[in-house]
Amino acid sequence: MITEKQEQVLNTISEYIARKWQSPTIEELQYLLNQKSKRWVVQYLEVLEKKWFITRWRWYRSIKLGNSIGFQTMINIPLLGYANAWKPISFADENISSYIPVSKNIIKGDASNYFLLKIEGTSMNNFVVNGKNIEDGSIILVNKSKNDLNWSDAFLFIIDNCATIKKYKKEWENIYLLPVSKDSSHLPIILNQEDNIILNGKVEDVYNF
């Protein structure tokens, strides 16, 4: 997992290497990141190195992007917060809480279309995505460009600024957001097509760790 500030430092290094074909010095990073302290820069480099995003050596301009399990095979996807798999009671806060590195083999197309959310609740714990259940505490990968509603997939809906994961069904003027749970206490959310409902993407993968 990577924080927003760590992501900023990593992006600055990546952009510098792409432009100059060499890694920046600590002094150059200090200037580019508008920091007064070299130690601040060094501390972030140490963290990125521990997380395998960079490697460093003792000689001048020695920062390298990743290694066999690092930056070259990963894309940092933002974790935006929580969504409910119960009823929509959590505020859909779009502030990035951190970044999680995800394999480029998972991300298809434009990486900016993807984000991650943590699930609260059990109303979708009998729904399977890629062989994995959406459990309380699962991390889900959402593709916001996938907005073709259908019966077979799970989608992220925003209702009155609250996020919820459900299946979708429409019948005349009614819209049903349906749970898929082992717990029969979870009931559908019944809406009218005139209600303020925002479709914010399809659940493309689930991670339980």
PyRosetta script that sets phi, psi and omega in degrees:
from pyrosetta import init, pose_from_sequence

init()
pose = pose_from_sequence("MITEKQEQVLNTISEYIARKWQSPTIEELQYLLNQKSKRWVVQYLEVLEKKWFITRWRWYRSIKLGNSIGFQTMINIPLLGYANAWKPISFADENISSYIPVSKNIIKGDASNYFLLKIEGTSMNNFVVNGKNIEDGSIILVNKSKNDLNWSDAFLFIIDNCATIKKYKKEWENIYLLPVSKDSSHLPIILNQEDNIILNGKVEDVYNF")
pose.set_psi(1, 143.5)
pose.set_omega(1, -176.0)
pose.set_phi(2, -132.3)
pose.set_psi(2, 139.4)
pose.set_omega(2, -178.4)
pose.set_phi(3, -84.1)
pose.set_psi(3, 169.6)
pose.set_omega(3, -179.9)
pose.set_phi(4, -62.2)
pose.set_psi(4, -41.2)
pose.set_omega(4, 180.0)
pose.set_phi(5, -67.6)
pose.set_psi(5, -41.1)
pose.set_omega(5, 176.5)
pose.set_phi(6, -62.1)
pose.set_psi(6, -39.2)
pose.set_omega(6, 176.4)
pose.set_phi(7, -61.4)
pose.set_psi(7, -39.6)
pose.set_omega(7, 179.3)
pose.set_phi(8, -63.3)
pose.set_psi(8, -44.1)
pose.set_omega(8, 178.7)
pose.set_phi(9, -63.9)
pose.set_psi(9, -44.2)
pose.set_omega(9, -179.5)
pose.set_phi(10, -62.9)
pose.set_psi(10, -42.8)
pose.set_omega(10, 179.0)
pose.set_phi(11, -64.9)
pose.set_psi(11, -37.6)
pose.set_omega(11, 178.7)
pose.set_phi(12, -63.0)
pose.set_psi(12, -43.0)
pose.set_omega(12, 176.8)
pose.set_phi(13, -63.2)
pose.set_psi(13, -46.2)
pose.set_omega(13, -178.0)
pose.set_phi(14, -61.3)
pose.set_psi(14, -45.0)
pose.set_omega(14, -178.8)
pose.set_phi(15, -66.1)
pose.set_psi(15, -37.5)
pose.set_omega(15, 179.1)
pose.set_phi(16, -64.5)
pose.set_psi(16, -46.2)
pose.set_omega(16, -180.0)
pose.set_phi(17, -63.5)
pose.set_psi(17, -38.6)
pose.set_omega(17, 179.4)
pose.set_phi(18, -64.1)
pose.set_psi(18, -34.9)
pose.set_omega(18, -179.2)
pose.set_phi(19, -82.0)
pose.set_psi(19, -43.4)
pose.set_omega(19, -168.6)
pose.set_phi(20, -102.2)
pose.set_psi(20, -13.0)
pose.set_omega(20, -176.5)
pose.set_phi(21, 61.6)
pose.set_psi(21, 28.3)
pose.set_omega(21, 173.7)
pose.set_phi(22, -158.1)
pose.set_psi(22, 159.3)
pose.set_omega(22, -177.4)
pose.set_phi(23, -81.8)
pose.set_psi(23, 152.7)
pose.set_omega(23, 177.9)
pose.set_phi(24, -75.1)
pose.set_psi(24, 155.8)
pose.set_omega(24, 171.1)
pose.set_phi(25, -82.2)
pose.set_psi(25, 169.4)
pose.set_omega(25, 176.8)
pose.set_phi(26, -61.9)
pose.set_psi(26, -40.0)
pose.set_omega(26, 179.8)
pose.set_phi(27, -63.9)
pose.set_psi(27, -39.3)
pose.set_omega(27, 178.9)
pose.set_phi(28, -68.2)
pose.set_psi(28, -40.0)
pose.set_omega(28, 175.5)
pose.set_phi(29, -63.8)
pose.set_psi(29, -39.6)
pose.set_omega(29, 177.8)
pose.set_phi(30, -58.1)
pose.set_psi(30, -42.9)
pose.set_omega(30, 178.9)
pose.set_phi(31, -69.4)
pose.set_psi(31, -47.0)
pose.set_omega(31, -177.0)
pose.set_phi(32, -65.0)
pose.set_psi(32, -31.0)
pose.set_omega(32, -179.3)
pose.set_phi(33, -93.7)
pose.set_psi(33, 0.8)
pose.set_omega(33, 177.5)
pose.set_phi(34, 57.1)
pose.set_psi(34, 49.6)
pose.set_omega(34, -179.3)
pose.set_phi(35, -114.2)
pose.set_psi(35, 143.6)
pose.set_omega(35, 180.0)
pose.set_phi(36, -84.4)
pose.set_psi(36, -22.7)
pose.set_omega(36, -171.9)
pose.set_phi(37, -111.8)
pose.set_psi(37, 127.3)
pose.set_omega(37, 172.5)
pose.set_phi(38, -65.5)
pose.set_psi(38, -34.1)
pose.set_omega(38, -178.8)
pose.set_phi(39, -61.4)
pose.set_psi(39, -36.0)
pose.set_omega(39, 177.1)
pose.set_phi(40, -58.3)
pose.set_psi(40, -46.1)
pose.set_omega(40, 179.5)
pose.set_phi(41, -62.8)
pose.set_psi(41, -46.5)
pose.set_omega(41, -178.3)
pose.set_phi(42, -60.3)
pose.set_psi(42, -41.1)
pose.set_omega(42, -179.7)
pose.set_phi(43, -61.7)
pose.set_psi(43, -40.5)
pose.set_omega(43, 178.5)
pose.set_phi(44, -69.8)
pose.set_psi(44, -36.7)
pose.set_omega(44, 176.0)
pose.set_phi(45, -63.5)
pose.set_psi(45, -38.6)
pose.set_omega(45, 178.9)
pose.set_phi(46, -63.2)
pose.set_psi(46, -42.0)
pose.set_omega(46, 179.3)
pose.set_phi(47, -65.5)
pose.set_psi(47, -45.2)
pose.set_omega(47, 179.9)
pose.set_phi(48, -63.6)
pose.set_psi(48, -33.7)
pose.set_omega(48, 178.0)
pose.set_phi(49, -69.4)
pose.set_psi(49, -39.9)
pose.set_omega(49, 177.9)
pose.set_phi(50, -63.7)
pose.set_psi(50, -30.1)
pose.set_omega(50, -179.6)
pose.set_phi(51, -90.7)
pose.set_psi(51, 6.6)
pose.set_omega(51, 174.7)
pose.set_phi(52, 72.0)
pose.set_psi(52, 17.3)
pose.set_omega(52, 177.3)
pose.set_phi(53, -81.5)
pose.set_psi(53, -27.7)
pose.set_omega(53, 176.7)
pose.set_phi(54, -138.1)
pose.set_psi(54, 162.7)
pose.set_omega(54, 166.0)
pose.set_phi(55, -125.2)
pose.set_psi(55, 150.8)
pose.set_omega(55, -179.8)
pose.set_phi(56, -135.0)
pose.set_psi(56, 149.8)
pose.set_omega(56, 175.1)
pose.set_phi(57, -127.1)
pose.set_psi(57, -178.1)
pose.set_omega(57, -173.6)
pose.set_phi(58, -81.6)
pose.set_psi(58, -20.5)
pose.set_omega(58, -174.9)
pose.set_phi(59, -83.1)
pose.set_psi(59, 172.8)
pose.set_omega(59, -175.8)
pose.set_phi(60, -65.1)
pose.set_psi(60, 137.1)
pose.set_omega(60, 179.9)
pose.set_phi(61, 51.6)
pose.set_psi(61, 56.1)
pose.set_omega(61, -172.8)
pose.set_phi(62, -105.5)
pose.set_psi(62, 6.7)
pose.set_omega(62, -179.5)
pose.set_phi(63, -72.5)
pose.set_psi(63, 129.3)
pose.set_omega(63, 176.2)
pose.set_phi(64, -121.5)
pose.set_psi(64, 146.1)
pose.set_omega(64, 179.8)
pose.set_phi(65, -82.0)
pose.set_psi(65, 109.3)
pose.set_omega(65, 170.4)
pose.set_phi(66, 65.3)
pose.set_psi(66, -172.7)
pose.set_omega(66, 173.0)
pose.set_phi(67, -150.9)
pose.set_psi(67, -149.1)
pose.set_omega(67, -174.3)
pose.set_phi(68, -63.6)
pose.set_psi(68, -22.0)
pose.set_omega(68, 178.7)
pose.set_phi(69, -122.7)
pose.set_psi(69, 20.3)
pose.set_omega(69, -172.3)
pose.set_phi(70, -109.0)
pose.set_psi(70, -139.1)
pose.set_omega(70, -167.5)
pose.set_phi(71, -60.7)
pose.set_psi(71, -33.9)
pose.set_omega(71, -174.5)
pose.set_phi(72, -63.6)
pose.set_psi(72, -26.4)
pose.set_omega(72, -178.2)
pose.set_phi(73, -107.4)
pose.set_psi(73, 3.2)
pose.set_omega(73, -172.9)
pose.set_phi(74, -121.3)
pose.set_psi(74, 153.3)
pose.set_omega(74, 169.2)
pose.set_phi(75, -125.0)
pose.set_psi(75, 134.3)
pose.set_omega(75, -179.3)
pose.set_phi(76, -85.5)
pose.set_psi(76, 112.2)
pose.set_omega(76, -176.4)
pose.set_phi(77, -102.2)
pose.set_psi(77, 132.0)
pose.set_omega(77, -177.3)
pose.set_phi(78, -70.4)
pose.set_psi(78, 137.9)
pose.set_omega(78, 170.8)
pose.set_phi(79, -97.8)
pose.set_psi(79, 113.0)
pose.set_omega(79, -170.4)
pose.set_phi(80, -91.0)
pose.set_psi(80, -10.0)
pose.set_omega(80, -179.5)
pose.set_phi(81, 131.6)
pose.set_psi(81, -137.9)
pose.set_omega(81, -171.1)
pose.set_phi(82, -115.9)
pose.set_psi(82, 149.3)
pose.set_omega(82, 167.1)
pose.set_phi(83, -132.5)
pose.set_psi(83, 147.6)
pose.set_omega(83, -177.9)
pose.set_phi(84, -91.4)
pose.set_psi(84, 136.3)
pose.set_omega(84, 166.0)
pose.set_phi(85, -110.0)
pose.set_psi(85, 53.9)
pose.set_omega(85, 175.2)
pose.set_phi(86, -144.6)
pose.set_psi(86, -102.0)
pose.set_omega(86, 170.0)
pose.set_phi(87, -124.7)
pose.set_psi(87, 157.0)
pose.set_omega(87, -170.6)
pose.set_phi(88, -76.3)
pose.set_psi(88, 82.5)
pose.set_omega(88, -178.8)
pose.set_phi(89, -111.2)
pose.set_psi(89, -12.7)
pose.set_omega(89, 179.2)
pose.set_phi(90, -90.1)
pose.set_psi(90, 136.4)
pose.set_omega(90, 177.0)
pose.set_phi(91, -66.1)
pose.set_psi(91, 134.5)
pose.set_omega(91, -176.7)
pose.set_phi(92, -81.9)
pose.set_psi(92, 79.9)
pose.set_omega(92, -177.0)
pose.set_phi(93, -82.3)
pose.set_psi(93, 123.0)
pose.set_omega(93, -176.8)
pose.set_phi(94, -94.4)
pose.set_psi(94, 10.6)
pose.set_omega(94, 175.6)
pose.set_phi(95, -68.8)
pose.set_psi(95, 135.6)
pose.set_omega(95, 179.9)
pose.set_phi(96, -75.2)
pose.set_psi(96, 120.7)
pose.set_omega(96, 179.5)
pose.set_phi(97, -87.6)
pose.set_psi(97, -29.8)
pose.set_omega(97, 177.6)
pose.set_phi(98, -172.2)
pose.set_psi(98, -178.9)
pose.set_omega(98, 174.3)
pose.set_phi(99, -122.6)
pose.set_psi(99, 145.7)
pose.set_omega(99, 176.2)
pose.set_phi(100, -122.5)
pose.set_psi(100, 126.9)
pose.set_omega(100, 177.6)
pose.set_phi(101, -70.5)
pose.set_psi(101, 128.5)
pose.set_omega(101, -179.1)
pose.set_phi(102, -125.5)
pose.set_psi(102, 139.9)
pose.set_omega(102, -178.6)
pose.set_phi(103, -58.0)
pose.set_psi(103, 140.1)
pose.set_omega(103, 175.5)
pose.set_phi(104, -64.7)
pose.set_psi(104, -18.6)
pose.set_omega(104, 177.3)
pose.set_phi(105, -73.4)
pose.set_psi(105, -17.2)
pose.set_omega(105, 177.8)
pose.set_phi(106, -88.9)
pose.set_psi(106, -38.2)
pose.set_omega(106, -176.1)
pose.set_phi(107, -81.9)
pose.set_psi(107, 121.0)
pose.set_omega(107, -178.8)
pose.set_phi(108, -109.8)
pose.set_psi(108, 123.1)
pose.set_omega(108, 178.5)
pose.set_phi(109, 82.0)
pose.set_psi(109, -145.5)
pose.set_omega(109, -174.4)
pose.set_phi(110, -70.9)
pose.set_psi(110, 116.4)
pose.set_omega(110, -178.1)
pose.set_phi(111, -64.7)
pose.set_psi(111, -23.9)
pose.set_omega(111, -179.1)
pose.set_phi(112, -68.6)
pose.set_psi(112, -13.1)
pose.set_omega(112, 177.3)
pose.set_phi(113, -79.8)
pose.set_psi(113, -8.7)
pose.set_omega(113, -173.4)
pose.set_phi(114, -106.2)
pose.set_psi(114, 145.6)
pose.set_omega(114, 168.8)
pose.set_phi(115, -151.9)
pose.set_psi(115, 165.5)
pose.set_omega(115, -178.4)
pose.set_phi(116, -114.5)
pose.set_psi(116, 148.0)
pose.set_omega(116, 175.2)
pose.set_phi(117, -136.7)
pose.set_psi(117, 149.6)
pose.set_omega(117, 174.3)
pose.set_phi(118, -97.9)
pose.set_psi(118, 136.8)
pose.set_omega(118, -175.5)
pose.set_phi(119, -89.3)
pose.set_psi(119, 135.7)
pose.set_omega(119, 169.2)
pose.set_phi(120, -117.4)
pose.set_psi(120, 127.4)
pose.set_omega(120, 176.8)
pose.set_phi(121, 107.5)
pose.set_psi(121, 172.9)
pose.set_omega(121, -170.8)
pose.set_phi(122, -125.0)
pose.set_psi(122, 13.9)
pose.set_omega(122, -174.6)
pose.set_phi(123, -73.4)
pose.set_psi(123, -9.8)
pose.set_omega(123, 178.2)
pose.set_phi(124, -120.3)
pose.set_psi(124, 20.6)
pose.set_omega(124, -173.3)
pose.set_phi(125, -76.5)
pose.set_psi(125, -0.6)
pose.set_omega(125, 173.7)
pose.set_phi(126, -110.9)
pose.set_psi(126, 11.3)
pose.set_omega(126, 178.0)
pose.set_phi(127, -100.5)
pose.set_psi(127, 133.1)
pose.set_omega(127, -173.0)
pose.set_phi(128, -113.0)
pose.set_psi(128, 129.5)
pose.set_omega(128, 173.2)
pose.set_phi(129, -123.0)
pose.set_psi(129, 120.4)
pose.set_omega(129, -178.9)
pose.set_phi(130, 52.9)
pose.set_psi(130, 39.2)
pose.set_omega(130, 176.8)
pose.set_phi(131, 81.4)
pose.set_psi(131, 8.0)
pose.set_omega(131, -176.4)
pose.set_phi(132, -126.1)
pose.set_psi(132, 138.7)
pose.set_omega(132, -179.8)
pose.set_phi(133, -82.2)
pose.set_psi(133, 148.2)
pose.set_omega(133, 174.1)
pose.set_phi(134, -84.9)
pose.set_psi(134, 96.1)
pose.set_omega(134, -175.9)
pose.set_phi(135, -96.8)
pose.set_psi(135, 165.5)
pose.set_omega(135, 169.0)
pose.set_phi(136, -61.8)
pose.set_psi(136, 120.8)
pose.set_omega(136, -176.9)
pose.set_phi(137, 97.9)
pose.set_psi(137, -7.7)
pose.set_omega(137, 177.1)
pose.set_phi(138, -64.0)
pose.set_psi(138, 152.6)
pose.set_omega(138, 168.1)
pose.set_phi(139, -101.4)
pose.set_psi(139, 127.6)
pose.set_omega(139, 178.7)
pose.set_phi(140, -110.9)
pose.set_psi(140, 145.4)
pose.set_omega(140, 175.3)
pose.set_phi(141, -100.3)
pose.set_psi(141, 122.1)
pose.set_omega(141, -176.7)
pose.set_phi(142, -112.8)
pose.set_psi(142, 134.9)
pose.set_omega(142, 173.3)
pose.set_phi(143, -107.2)
pose.set_psi(143, 107.5)
pose.set_omega(143, -174.1)
pose.set_phi(144, -73.7)
pose.set_psi(144, -10.8)
pose.set_omega(144, 177.7)
pose.set_phi(145, -84.3)
pose.set_psi(145, -10.9)
pose.set_omega(145, -179.4)
pose.set_phi(146, -94.0)
pose.set_psi(146, 94.1)
pose.set_omega(146, -175.2)
pose.set_phi(147, -120.9)
pose.set_psi(147, 22.8)
pose.set_omega(147, 176.7)
pose.set_phi(148, -89.6)
pose.set_psi(148, 99.0)
pose.set_omega(148, -175.4)
pose.set_phi(149, -64.6)
pose.set_psi(149, 138.9)
pose.set_omega(149, 176.1)
pose.set_phi(150, -151.5)
pose.set_psi(150, 174.3)
pose.set_omega(150, -175.1)
pose.set_phi(151, -80.5)
pose.set_psi(151, -25.9)
pose.set_omega(151, -167.8)
pose.set_phi(152, -88.1)
pose.set_psi(152, -19.9)
pose.set_omega(152, -175.1)
pose.set_phi(153, -103.0)
pose.set_psi(153, 166.7)
pose.set_omega(153, 172.8)
pose.set_phi(154, -103.7)
pose.set_psi(154, 142.6)
pose.set_omega(154, -175.7)
pose.set_phi(155, -129.5)
pose.set_psi(155, 157.8)
pose.set_omega(155, 173.9)
pose.set_phi(156, -96.2)
pose.set_psi(156, 120.9)
pose.set_omega(156, 177.6)
pose.set_phi(157, -114.2)
pose.set_psi(157, 144.9)
pose.set_omega(157, 173.3)
pose.set_phi(158, -112.5)
pose.set_psi(158, 120.1)
pose.set_omega(158, -179.8)
pose.set_phi(159, -123.9)
pose.set_psi(159, 115.8)
pose.set_omega(159, -178.3)
pose.set_phi(160, 50.4)
pose.set_psi(160, 48.6)
pose.set_omega(160, 178.1)
pose.set_phi(161, 66.6)
pose.set_psi(161, 19.0)
pose.set_omega(161, 177.9)
pose.set_phi(162, -118.8)
pose.set_psi(162, 140.2)
pose.set_omega(162, -175.7)
pose.set_phi(163, -100.9)
pose.set_psi(163, 136.7)
pose.set_omega(163, 175.8)
pose.set_phi(164, -145.7)
pose.set_psi(164, 148.0)
pose.set_omega(164, 177.4)
pose.set_phi(165, -104.9)
pose.set_psi(165, 124.7)
pose.set_omega(165, -178.7)
pose.set_phi(166, -154.8)
pose.set_psi(166, 166.9)
pose.set_omega(166, 165.7)
pose.set_phi(167, -84.6)
pose.set_psi(167, 163.4)
pose.set_omega(167, -172.5)
pose.set_phi(168, -122.3)
pose.set_psi(168, 138.6)
pose.set_omega(168, 171.3)
pose.set_phi(169, -146.6)
pose.set_psi(169, 139.3)
pose.set_omega(169, 177.3)
pose.set_phi(170, -121.7)
pose.set_psi(170, 136.0)
pose.set_omega(170, 178.6)
pose.set_phi(171, -139.6)
pose.set_psi(171, 107.8)
pose.set_omega(171, -175.3)
pose.set_phi(172, 56.0)
pose.set_psi(172, -120.8)
pose.set_omega(172, -178.2)
pose.set_phi(173, -92.4)
pose.set_psi(173, -0.2)
pose.set_omega(173, -178.7)
pose.set_phi(174, -97.2)
pose.set_psi(174, 144.2)
pose.set_omega(174, 173.9)
pose.set_phi(175, -119.7)
pose.set_psi(175, 129.5)
pose.set_omega(175, 178.2)
pose.set_phi(176, -112.1)
pose.set_psi(176, 127.6)
pose.set_omega(176, 171.2)
pose.set_phi(177, -101.9)
pose.set_psi(177, 112.5)
pose.set_omega(177, -164.6)
pose.set_phi(178, -105.6)
pose.set_psi(178, 133.2)
pose.set_omega(178, 172.2)
pose.set_phi(179, -77.8)
pose.set_psi(179, 157.2)
pose.set_omega(179, 172.4)
pose.set_phi(180, -133.8)
pose.set_psi(180, 88.5)
pose.set_omega(180, -167.7)
pose.set_phi(181, -131.9)
pose.set_psi(181, 153.1)
pose.set_omega(181, 171.6)
pose.set_phi(182, -75.4)
pose.set_psi(182, -14.1)
pose.set_omega(182, -178.5)
pose.set_phi(183, -101.6)
pose.set_psi(183, 113.1)
pose.set_omega(183, -175.4)
pose.set_phi(184, -70.5)
pose.set_psi(184, -6.1)
pose.set_omega(184, 179.8)
pose.set_phi(185, -73.7)
pose.set_psi(185, -16.2)
pose.set_omega(185, 179.6)
pose.set_phi(186, -79.2)
pose.set_psi(186, 129.2)
pose.set_omega(186, -175.0)
pose.set_phi(187, -117.6)
pose.set_psi(187, 157.5)
pose.set_omega(187, 178.0)
pose.set_phi(188, -64.7)
pose.set_psi(188, 156.5)
pose.set_omega(188, 169.0)
pose.set_phi(189, -98.8)
pose.set_psi(189, 124.3)
pose.set_omega(189, -176.7)
pose.set_phi(190, -104.7)
pose.set_psi(190, 123.7)
pose.set_omega(190, -176.5)
pose.set_phi(191, -130.3)
pose.set_psi(191, 164.8)
pose.set_omega(191, 174.0)
pose.set_phi(192, -106.1)
pose.set_psi(192, 150.9)
pose.set_omega(192, -178.1)
pose.set_phi(193, -63.0)
pose.set_psi(193, -14.8)
pose.set_omega(193, 177.0)
pose.set_phi(194, -86.4)
pose.set_psi(194, -8.9)
pose.set_omega(194, 179.4)
pose.set_phi(195, -69.8)
pose.set_psi(195, 158.0)
pose.set_omega(195, -179.0)
pose.set_phi(196, -81.1)
pose.set_psi(196, 91.1)
pose.set_omega(196, -179.3)
pose.set_phi(197, -120.3)
pose.set_psi(197, 128.1)
pose.set_omega(197, 177.8)
pose.set_phi(198, -113.9)
pose.set_psi(198, 123.7)
pose.set_omega(198, 172.6)
pose.set_phi(199, -85.9)
pose.set_psi(199, 123.1)
pose.set_omega(199, -172.3)
pose.set_phi(200, -117.8)
pose.set_psi(200, 19.3)
pose.set_omega(200, 173.5)
pose.set_phi(201, 125.1)
pose.set_psi(201, 169.5)
pose.set_omega(201, -177.9)
pose.set_phi(202, -103.5)
pose.set_psi(202, 142.9)
pose.set_omega(202, 173.9)
pose.set_phi(203, -74.7)
pose.set_psi(203, 117.2)
pose.set_omega(203, -176.0)
pose.set_phi(204, -103.9)
pose.set_psi(204, -20.9)
pose.set_omega(204, 178.8)
pose.set_phi(205, -160.0)
pose.set_psi(205, 162.2)
pose.set_omega(205, -178.8)
pose.set_phi(206, -133.1)
pose.set_psi(206, 139.3)
pose.set_omega(206, 178.9)
pose.set_phi(207, -128.5)
pose.set_psi(207, 122.7)
pose.set_omega(207, 178.5)
pose.set_phi(208, -116.8)
pose.set_psi(208, 104.9)
pose.set_omega(208, -179.0)
pose.set_phi(209, -142.1)
pose.dump_pdb("model.pdb")
